[in-house]
Amino acid sequence: MGGQGPTTSGTQAMHDALSAPLRDAVDEFAGHLASVRNRSAHTVRAYVADLVSLLDHAGRMGCTEVAELSLDTVRSWLARQRTTGAARTSLARRAATARTFSAWAHRQGLLPTDVAATLASPRPRRTLPTVLRPEQAALLVARPGRRPATPPAGEPTPGGPTPGGPASDADPATTEGAPATGAFENTGEAVRLRDRVLLELLYGTGVRVSEVCGIDTADVDQDRRVVRVRGKGGRERTVPYGLPAQRALDDWLRHGRPVLAVSDSRDALLLGARGGRLHPTMARRIVGDHAEAAGLPRTSPHALRHTAATHLLEGGADLRAVQELLGHSSLASTQIYTHVSVERLRAAYRQAHPRA
């Protein structure tokens, strides 16, 4: 579909079944999202999947040109989604896709009017994110210090087979023949140091998992204790980190990364066991495995991001400062953490106050 990344076979089949004008509109819209609006490949795929579903529905109602798309058609598509059990969050996202496409098609002259400009969408129920208590977060980030020196599940050992891990952890660079004496132990220790710095950075900075995996060694300013990350839409920001993360970085850069680094590692800060850039999928697995081993609730990198933001606000940080640290384009995205703090306060009140 216009070279904008892979899609599911179902979406591809629906795309191919569209009329030529509708197919062309999908491909041009995908190109606009990727090149003009600088959306990530994941976001483009989501928009395209929603749009193909909408235009497939429109085609079944006799629409063969974008100009024939109407507000009634869009509404009937959303109604059909609702009757088939789509969640409110999914319906809200699909309505947003319809509005974005309608506005773009009108600007391009494909639609005589912006038919979806007045389209209402269900307000999604916003659930409060999972947040660890400070002592739980401290237990999690300290977990790699007690970990046996062995690579995690899904990561290969030197000279051994790759048990189906992510592609970035399955770089073709392997040592020939049997590993040298102590190679397994060295790799295990390097992986432990990698896990420790990953957890320290996720909790210590509140960055997204894709952002932490995208950090290069040149992005780390150890003198100022800040790291440059690239967020959504290609926006860059500088985030500070503390002394525990600094110590973890020092150990990793001196004793861990050189063990795992290969020619294909280039400038990636965090590496998989085969030397490639650490993949977000593996980073999620690492966080989940350590949380489970520590006896904590199911935890993801995003939960650590929520935890960092909540602890900052509970410690007295300004909401605007937290917005900048997290890279939120809107303050509304950050305000959910004030609700988290209030709910935690209410829970403590209900538990402790005799008049609760």
Helices and strands as residue ranges (DSSP letters): H 9-17, H 20-31, I 32-36, H 41-60, G 66-68, H 71-83, H 88-107, H 134-142, G 143-146, G 167-169, H 183-205, H 209-213, G 217-219, E 220-221, E 226-230, G 232-234, E 236-240, H 243-251, I 252-256, H 257-260, G 263-265, H 280-293, H 301-314, H 319-326, H 331-352
